[in-house]
Amino acid sequence: ILAGNDTRMTGTILEEGLRGSGGYLLNGAGERFMFDYHPHGERATRDIVSRAVYEEVRAGRGTPNGGVHIRMAHLGPEKVAKQFKGMVKRCADCGFDLAGGNVEVLPTAHYMMGGIAFETDCRTALEGLFVAGEDSGGVHGANRLGGNGVANSTVFGGVAGEAMAEAIAKGADWREPDAGVVEREVARCLKPFSQTPGDLNVIRESLLDLMWDKAGIVRDKKLLTECLAGLDDLGERHARAGLADSTRRFNLTWHDWLNLENQILVSKVIAQASLAREDSRGAHYRSDFPDMGELETTRYTTIEMSPSGELKTGSRAVEFTIVKPGDSLIEGEAGAPPEMPPPPQAAE
């Protein structure tokens, strides 16, 4: 992401295509460093680049805001301005010259690779609930490639829409709402109005710092255990926090309270799943378990929440039905299937 001081665009995502097109990543000393970490240099995958930046900053070779610089000028300012028009303007809004100078950047949490377990038609274990987009867990495996988020939403949005229409056409038998469940949810949502006002911004900032420091790019057992303890504390602070404004209509602070409750819960899921997985895969990197392990016995982590709110960790084997570990569907690559013969021509 873009790293600027007190600008309205700070935190804006810069396209991965900048690296793919030949952009250089430079540390605080102005040195290219990616080839010290991977033979593909700046064109390595996001997880490798993120860890490399993390290591440079940790070694004291970062930029003033704790990141590195990306430089595109060697490709030609006019070419960069034409090819990345939107990015050039976005950086200019923050006072950076992407086409001719250095732009300070740093890695961040950008997307979710987990989500709800679902079938190929986007159905879930809960009848009537379909998922699409980044809620459809596991589509990208351990490391999403740049630009595939839109494809995810488009493909599975279409699949889910067709499956829902088919279910309705068949006359799906929907259950009547459970009045008790509805009443409990209403009471939960109204809870902050009866409590002493608290500072949600302080809790949210504490959550951001905790997840970055303890469950960020590089993790280990000690950090993740501390993270879970910190999340329990934040959950208790949030549960006690009330709202100063008693208005329910267009009350954005109420919205923030509900969002923060979910953010703490999702953070617990991330930390607990990361602690349970004692290997490293893609964006999940454990410094105490750096090896990837056997791909043939790959399992994915599951988290289920009981009615009492307890999170239960489990795992399931990955079924390789199309491409086996080490195989490729790209023609000419090692492991690619043999070329199919052309179809027979009809006799004239």
Summary of the structure (lengths in Angstrom):
residues: 348
radius of gyration: 23.8
end to end distance: 60.9
largest distance: 86.0
contacts: 893
relative contact order: 0.08
helix: 42%
strand: 11%
